């Protein structure tokens, strides 16, 4: 998830990152000042007073956690539930 988050942000170079709001979600618009901006939303969870941690990221309306879950489930299904095959696939990435 962290790698995808960093990739999403670095694809936009030094463009302005604007924090639109924060409660349980923090949303930022990346890109030029027109309608082509990309919206990225972080799902946040409180980890203490004034401390929040990101537990998911949504880009193009798709959850990174859900995407990973779907990918890992497909690998496990294809490998008849062999967890070692899943671990090997993750290590190759």
Backbone as JSON, one array per atom type, in Angstrom:
{
  "sequence": "XXXXXXXXXXXXXXXXXXXXXXXXXXXXXXXXXXXXXXXXXXXXXXXXXXXXXXXXXXXXXXXXXXXXXXXXXXXXXXXXXXXXXXXXXXXXX",
  "N": [[0.82, -1.19, 0.0], [1.93, 1.25, 0.78], [3.89, 1.67, -1.18], [2.31, 2.02, -3.5], [0.97, 4.34, -2.77], [3.06, 6.24, -2.58], [3.94, 6.12, -5.24], [1.67, 7.11, -6.59], [1.68, 9.77, -5.74], [4.25, 10.71, -6.51], [4.12, 10.5, -9.27], [3.03, 12.86, -10.03], [4.92, 14.76, -9.78], [6.2, 17.87, -8.74], [3.86, 19.15, -8.26], [1.17, 20.99, -6.72], [-0.05, 19.91, -3.59], [-3.06, 19.72, -2.07], [-4.7, 19.7, 0.94], [-7.88, 18.67, 1.52], [-9.67, 17.98, 3.5], [-10.09, 16.52, 6.76], [-11.05, 13.9, 8.73], [-12.21, 11.1, 9.22], [-11.27, 10.53, 6.88], [-8.84, 11.69, 4.58], [-8.48, 13.85, 1.95], [-6.95, 14.6, -1.12], [-6.2, 16.68, -3.88], [-4.45, 16.18, -6.78], [-2.46, 17.63, -9.26], [-2.75, 19.82, -12.17], [-4.35, 23.09, -12.13], [-7.08, 22.51, -13.1], [-9.8, 20.6, -14.52], [-8.64, 18.1, -14.67], [-7.5, 17.05, -12.46], [-6.28, 14.6, -10.17], [-7.88, 12.73, -7.71], [-7.08, 11.68, -4.53], [-7.68, 9.66, -1.78], [-7.17, 9.09, 1.62], [-7.85, 6.62, 3.96], [-8.26, 7.03, 7.28], [-7.29, 6.17, 10.62], [-7.63, 6.67, 14.07], [-4.82, 6.74, 16.14], [-4.28, 7.48, 18.61], [-4.27, 10.42, 20.73], [-4.49, 13.14, 18.62], [-3.1, 11.76, 16.67], [-2.97, 10.08, 13.68], [-3.29, 7.25, 11.53], [-2.8, 5.96, 8.26], [-4.92, 3.6, 6.87], [-5.8, 2.69, 4.51], [-5.88, 3.51, 1.0], [-7.48, 5.33, -1.51], [-7.61, 5.54, -4.93], [-8.58, 6.79, -8.0], [-11.11, 5.95, -7.33], [-10.77, 3.38, -6.36], [-9.99, 1.04, -3.88], [-6.85, 0.46, -2.38], [-6.31, -1.52, -0.52], [-8.46, -3.3, -0.97], [-7.88, -4.02, -3.6], [-5.43, -5.37, -3.24], [-6.34, -7.47, -1.62], [-8.06, -8.81, -3.43], [-6.18, -9.58, -5.39], [-4.45, -11.27, -3.9], [-6.25, -13.22, -3.08], [-6.94, -14.35, -5.54], [-4.49, -15.48, -6.31], [-4.15, -17.36, -4.24], [-6.4, -18.99, -4.72], [-5.81, -19.98, -7.27], [-3.64, -21.51, -6.63], [-4.59, -23.53, -5.06], [-4.98, -22.8, -2.35], [-2.44, -22.69, -1.28], [-0.34, -21.26, 0.85], [2.39, -20.81, 0.83], [2.91, -20.52, -1.88], [1.65, -18.1, -2.36], [3.24, -16.4, -0.77], [5.69, -16.7, -2.11], [4.98, -15.55, -4.58], [4.54, -12.9, -3.79], [7.12, -12.21, -2.98], [8.41, -12.16, -5.4], [7.5, -9.86, -6.53]],
  "CA": [[0.0, 0.0, 0.0], [2.8, 2.42, 0.87], [4.52, 1.86, -2.49], [1.32, 2.59, -4.4], [0.72, 5.7, -2.31], [4.2, 7.06, -3.0], [3.92, 6.18, -6.7], [0.59, 8.0, -6.99], [2.07, 11.14, -5.48], [5.43, 11.09, -7.28], [3.75, 10.64, -10.68], [2.61, 14.23, -10.27], [6.06, 15.65, -9.61], [6.19, 18.89, -7.69], [2.6, 19.88, -8.29], [0.63, 21.33, -5.41], [-0.89, 18.97, -2.87], [-3.96, 20.48, -1.21], [-5.49, 18.9, 1.87], [-9.25, 19.17, 1.43], [-10.39, 17.76, 4.73], [-9.61, 15.39, 7.53], [-11.88, 13.41, 9.81], [-11.79, 9.72, 9.09], [-10.71, 10.47, 5.54], [-8.13, 12.88, 4.12], [-8.56, 13.85, 0.49], [-6.07, 15.57, -1.77], [-6.28, 16.79, -5.34], [-3.12, 16.32, -7.36], [-2.48, 17.98, -10.67], [-2.89, 21.23, -12.53], [-5.57, 23.78, -11.69], [-8.2, 22.35, -14.03], [-10.64, 19.45, -14.18], [-7.92, 16.83, -14.83], [-6.86, 16.69, -11.2], [-6.51, 13.27, -9.63], [-8.27, 12.78, -6.3], [-6.6, 10.56, -3.73], [-8.26, 9.7, -0.44], [-6.59, 8.16, 2.59], [-8.74, 6.22, 5.06], [-7.45, 7.22, 8.48], [-7.78, 5.65, 11.9], [-6.96, 7.29, 15.2], [-3.84, 5.91, 16.84], [-4.0, 8.21, 19.85], [-4.63, 11.84, 20.65], [-3.86, 13.9, 17.54], [-2.25, 10.89, 15.85], [-3.77, 9.3, 12.74], [-2.53, 6.39, 10.63], [-3.54, 5.59, 7.06], [-5.14, 2.16, 6.8], [-6.14, 2.39, 3.12], [-5.82, 4.64, 0.1], [-8.34, 5.18, -2.67], [-7.19, 6.31, -6.1], [-9.52, 6.49, -9.09], [-12.25, 5.28, -6.74], [-10.46, 1.98, -6.05], [-9.25, 0.82, -2.64], [-5.61, -0.29, -2.51], [-6.46, -2.72, 0.31], [-9.35, -4.21, -1.68], [-7.13, -4.52, -4.76], [-4.48, -6.36, -2.74], [-7.12, -8.62, -1.19], [-8.5, -9.52, -4.63], [-5.0, -10.18, -6.0], [-3.97, -12.37, -3.06], [-7.26, -14.28, -3.14], [-6.81, -15.01, -6.84], [-3.28, -16.32, -6.27], [-4.44, -18.5, -3.37], [-7.35, -19.87, -5.39], [-5.1, -20.65, -8.36], [-2.65, -22.41, -6.04], [-5.29, -24.42, -4.14], [-4.83, -22.37, -0.96], [-1.05, -22.85, -0.84], [0.15, -19.97, 1.36], [3.78, -20.66, 0.4], [2.87, -20.0, -3.25], [1.33, -16.67, -2.24], [4.45, -15.73, -0.26], [6.65, -16.69, -3.22], [4.52, -14.56, -5.56], [4.78, -11.57, -3.21], [8.56, -11.97, -2.97], [8.82, -11.88, -6.79], [7.04, -8.51, -6.93]],
  "C": [[0.87, 1.25, 0.0], [3.43, 2.72, -0.48], [3.56, 2.5, -3.47], [1.02, 4.04, -4.04], [1.82, 6.64, -2.79], [4.21, 7.21, -4.51], [2.86, 7.15, -7.18], [1.01, 9.46, -6.83], [3.24, 11.56, -6.37], [5.15, 11.18, -8.78], [3.4, 12.08, -11.02], [3.7, 15.24, -9.97], [5.91, 16.61, -8.46], [4.91, 19.7, -7.68], [2.05, 20.03, -6.88], [-0.25, 20.22, -4.86], [-1.74, 19.78, -1.91], [-4.75, 19.52, -0.35], [-6.89, 19.48, 1.91], [-10.04, 18.97, 2.72], [-9.81, 16.58, 5.49], [-10.6, 15.11, 8.65], [-11.51, 11.96, 9.93], [-11.19, 9.51, 7.71], [-9.97, 11.78, 5.26], [-8.08, 12.79, 2.6], [-7.67, 14.94, -0.07], [-6.33, 15.53, -3.27], [-4.88, 17.02, -5.85], [-3.27, 16.7, -8.82], [-2.66, 19.46, -10.9], [-4.23, 21.79, -12.1], [-6.65, 23.71, -12.76], [-8.95, 21.07, -13.64], [-9.91, 18.12, -14.28], [-7.23, 16.38, -13.55], [-7.24, 15.27, -10.78], [-6.85, 13.41, -8.15], [-7.81, 11.5, -5.61], [-7.15, 10.74, -2.32], [-7.59, 8.66, 0.44], [-7.64, 7.89, 3.66], [-7.89, 6.21, 6.31], [-8.12, 6.61, 9.71], [-6.96, 6.3, 13.01], [-6.03, 6.29, 15.87], [-3.44, 6.59, 18.14], [-4.41, 9.65, 19.67], [-3.81, 12.55, 19.56], [-2.91, 13.08, 16.7], [-3.14, 10.0, 15.0], [-2.84, 8.45, 11.9], [-3.42, 6.05, 9.43], [-3.67, 4.07, 7.02], [-5.55, 1.73, 5.39], [-5.97, 3.67, 2.31], [-6.72, 4.34, -1.09], [-7.82, 6.1, -3.77], [-8.08, 5.86, -7.26], [-10.7, 5.68, -8.58], [-12.01, 3.83, -6.34], [-9.59, 1.91, -4.8], [-7.99, -0.01, -2.9], [-5.7, -1.58, -1.71], [-7.34, -3.75, -0.4], [-8.65, -4.82, -2.89], [-6.15, -5.61, -4.34], [-5.21, -7.63, -2.31], [-7.55, -9.46, -2.39], [-7.33, -10.26, -5.3], [-4.54, -11.4, -5.21], [-4.96, -13.53, -3.07], [-7.16, -15.06, -4.44], [-5.6, -15.94, -6.88], [-3.54, -17.56, -5.42], [-5.39, -19.49, -4.05], [-6.66, -20.66, -6.5], [-4.11, -21.7, -7.84], [-3.26, -23.34, -4.98], [-5.03, -24.09, -2.67], [-3.42, -22.48, -0.42], [-0.46, -21.49, -0.45], [1.61, -19.74, 0.95], [3.87, -20.13, -1.03], [2.54, -18.51, -3.24], [2.56, -15.89, -1.77], [5.5, -15.63, -1.35], [6.27, -15.65, -4.28], [4.77, -13.15, -5.06], [6.26, -11.22, -3.22], [9.08, -11.65, -4.37], [8.44, -10.48, -7.23], [8.03, -7.45, -6.6]]
}
